[in-house]
Amino acid sequence: MLKRIRQFLLIILVVGIISCDFTKVPSDEDNTAPIAMITVSPSKGDTTMAFVLSGASTRDNGDILQIREYRWDLNGDSVWDTDFKNYSLYVQHFPIPGQHLVLMEARDRFGLSDTASIFITTWGRNHDTSSFIDPRDGQQYRSVRIKGAWWMAENLNFGTMIPGNQLPEHNRVYEKYCYQDNPDLKDSLGGYYTYYDWNELVDYDTISHQGLCPPGWVIPTLTDWDSLLFSWSGYGLKIHFGSGGLSGLNLTQLNIHELTKPWEPISTDPLLGFWMYFTSDFVRMYYRKSVQNCPYVVSSWYFRHGNDNRNEIRFVSDSIRSNGGALPVRCIKLGY
């Protein structure tokens, strides 16, 4: 009996399969065209950036199976640069600075289609550069204007060098540190490998932001750095703002020097090394064995990992919280 039931069910299954015509598709009388949509990541960048274009947000309310194909016009000339493919992503470089019109056509399985467009803006090497001479010592610095503000394109190099294991004194002698106690070491673009203790940098005056910067220039605030680096992260941050980058700012990988300790080697690996710079902002915290002014810093490490872009210097390590740390400095032109 059980055997006969199984045979009967098998016959029903076979008949059902034979009666199904898989070559047929549902009628397209009620089908509606898809609604094409484009997204791009990142939203902006320089000429080295790889932009990821996506049509995955395209909607097709009339097609439950959501079968679509996509093709791309990458320069807005109304000539399709790709054939239809069922893959919604496309990666594109735009080596020429400017604004680029991109079109995408999405087609459903019945042949109905829709087109969407998006503009992508890229920029190349910054040529808005200049130079100036510090009247105090005749030191010449390159400068670069970014977003309307003039920045020093080299590290501040003013004052008298003291050994890396010596603490500065409030004695009206402006003191700096030089990497490995060698005042001649420098980056080919970012200037000398110079560091400052924060209290010495602000000239023991937390009200005036000039500190040891040249006349007419001041120590950048957190707001200044935020305005400069906002929306940048990851590899793009290195390419644009690092030594030799398209911005011309040439931030160098000097990390931090722990006061009273031997010099640590500077990493030249662009994936491991990172830059850190002092700001003029501070908070009252336990630092260097007492409650005092604890400066904020900006670092490519925080940007690269998508975290907040600033931190108090005391959080770098327990030892630095006890002994203090020195960092390089860039100045920004007063009033731009």
N, C-alpha and C positions, 0 to 999 in steps of 0.2 A: 504493500500500500504506500509506504513512504517513498519507495522508488518511483511509483507512478506519479505521485505529487511532484517530485523533483523534475521528472520528465515534462510534465505539464507546464510547470513554471519556466523551464528552459525554452519550451516552444513559444510561450508568450513573450519572453525576452527577445528571442530571435526575430519574431514577427515585428515586434516594436522597433527593433533596430533597422530592419529592412525597410519599414514604412517611413523612416525618417530620412529626409533629403537634406544633408548637411551643406549642400551647395547653395541652398536657398538662403536669402537674407530677408529680414523683415521689410515690409513695404516702407518706401521712403516718403510716402505721401505726407506723413505727419512729422517728418524730420525737419529740424531747424539747424541753421548754420552755427558753427562754434563761435564763441566770443573770444577772439585772440587777445592775449595779454603777455607782455614781456617784462621780465625783471632782469637786473644786472647786478653783479657783485664783483668788486666793490662799486660804489656809486660814482666814484671819480678816481683819478690817478694820473700818473705820469706816463711817459711814452714807453716805459719798461714794463708796465703793468699788464698782467694777463687777466682780461675781463671774462667772467663767466656769464654768458647770456642764456636765459632760460625761458621757455614757453610753457613750463609746467603748470602755470596758473591759468592757462586757457580753460574755459568752461564750455561744455556741450550738453545742455540740459535735455536735448532730445535723443541722446545716444547713451543708453545705459552702459554699453560695453566700453565707452570712452576710447574708441580706437581712433587715433589721430596721427597725422604726419606733419612735418614741419620743414620749411625751407627758409633761407636767409638771404637778404640783400644787405651786405655789410658796409656799403658806402653810399646808400641812398640814391643810386643812379637808376633805379627802376629795372635793373638787370639782376636776376637772381644768381647769387654766387654759389649756391648749393642746390642739389636736387632734393626732392621730398624724401625725408627719412623719418622713421618712427621714434627717433631719439630727440628729446626736447631740449638738450643742452648743446651749447656751442661755445668754444673758447677762442677768443680773438685778441690779438695785439693791434694797437693803433700807433704805429711808429712816428706819425707826423702830428705835432701838437695842433690842437684846435677842437672844434665841435663836430662830432660825427653822428650822422643820421643812420640808424639801423632799422630795417624792416623785417618782420617775420610773418609768414603766411602759415596759418594752421588749417588743415583740411581734414574733414571727417571721412568715414568709410563710404559715405554716399557721394562724395565729391564736392560737397558744399564747403566753402572756405571763408575765412575772414583774415584781415591783415591788421597788424598793430605795429607801432613805431616807437622809438625811444632815442633820445639824444644822449651821447656820452662825450664828456669834455675831458681832454687830456692836455697836459702841458709838458714842455721839455725843459732844457737847461735854463736856469735863471740867469739872465744877463744884466739884471739891475744891480750892479755892483759898483763899489767905489773903494776909497781908502782914505785914511786920515792919519795925522801924526799927533801923538800925545805930547803936548808942550812941556810936560814935566821932565821927561827923560829922552825925548826924541824918538821913542819907539813908534814904528809905523805898523798899522793894522789894516788888513782888508776888512771891508764891511759889505753887507748885502741887505737889500730891502725885500722883505717878505710880508705880504698882506699890509702894506703901507708902513711898516715899522722897520727902522734900520737896526740891524744886529751886528755885533762884532763877529767876523767870520774866523777869528783866531782867539785862542785863550788869552786872557789877561796875563800880562808879563810885566808887572810893575813891583818894585820894591827890592829889598836886600835879601838874598838867600840866607836861610839858616838851616842847620842840619835837620834831617828828617826825624830824628829822635829828640829834638829840642822843642819845648813849648814856647810860643811867642810871648812877648811881654808888651804891656801897655806903656810904651816908653817913647812914643812919637817917632820911632824908627819903623817904617813900613816893611813888614817881613813877609816873605813868601817861601815856599818849598819848591824844590826842583827834583824831578824824578831821579832816583839814585844819586842825589846830591850833585847832579851834573847839569849846570845851567845851559849847556849847549845842546842838550837833547831836544828834538822837536819833531813834530809830524810835518810832512812835506806840505800839507794844506792847512791843518788845524792849529798851527803855531806851536809854541813851546809847551813842554810838559810841566806846567806850573800848577801848584796847588796853594790853597789858602785856608787857614783857620777862620771859621765864620766870624768870630768876634773881631779878629784883626781885619777881615774883609770889610765889615761895616764900619770900621774905624771906631769901634766901641760906641756907636751912636745908632740906636734902632729907629730913630725918627727920620733922619735923612737917609735916602736910599742911594746916595752917590757912593758912599764908602770909598774904596780905593779905585773906583772907575775913573777914567779920564774926565776932565771938565766937559760938562754937557751930556755926559752919559751916566746911567744909573744901573744898579743891580736889578735884573728882571724880577717881577713878582710872579706868584703862581698864576695869576690871571694872564700875564704876558706869555708865559710858557703854554698855558692852555689854549690861548688864541693861536699860537704858532703851530701846535702839534695836534689840535683837536681833529678827530676822525682818522688819525693815522694809527696804524698798528702793524705788527708783524714785519714781514720782509720789506714792505714798502717804506717803513720808517727808516730802515738802514739805508736803502737805496737813495732816498730823497734827502735825508739830513746827515748821514754819516760822511766820513772823509771822502771827498771826491764825488759826493752825491749831487743830484740835479739842482737842489736848492742853493748850493754854494755855501751853506752854513758850516759844513765840515766839522761836525761834532766828533770829538776824538774819544777813543776807548781808554779812559784813564781810571775808571772805577773810583776807588777811594783809598786814601792813605791813612792808616791808623797811627795816630800820634804816639810817639815814644817807642814805636816798633820798627823793625827793619822794613825796607821797601819790599813790597810784593811785586812779582813780575807782571807786566802788562800783557794781557791776552791779545794776540793779533788775529785770533780766529773770529771771523765776523759772526759766526753762529753762537759762540760762547761768550765773547767779550761784550760789554755794554758800557754806555757812557752815563755819568752822573754829574749833575751840576747843582750848585747852590742857588737858592732864591733869596730874596730879601725878607721873606715871611718867616715867622717863628711862632712858637708856642711855649708857654712856661711849663717845663717838664723836669723830671729828675734826669740830669745829664751831667756827666763828668763829676760824679760824686756829690752833686748838690742840685737843688732846684734852681734852674736858671733858664736863659733863653735857649731853646732847642730849635735849630733851623730846619726848615722844610727843604727837600731836594726833589728834583725831577730826574727820571731815569728811563732809559729805553727798555729796561727790563720790565717795568710796570706796563708800559704801552704794549710791548711785545706779547705779554701774557694776558692782555685784556683786563688788567686790574686798574685800580686807581693809579693816577699818574704821579702821585706824590706820596711822601712819607717823611716822618721826622727822622733825622739822621740817627737818632739813638736806637732805632729798630733795626739798623743794619746788622749789628751783632752785640752781644753782651760786652765784649771787650771795648768796642767803640763807645758804648754807653758809658763805660768807666773812664776811658782815656781820651775820647774825642777823635774826630776824624777830619781830614783836610780834603777838599775837592777843588777842581778847576772852576773857573768863572768865565762867563760871557756877560758883556754889558749891552744894554739897549739904549738907543739915543733918546735923550729926554725930549718929550714932546713930539717924537718921531721926526 
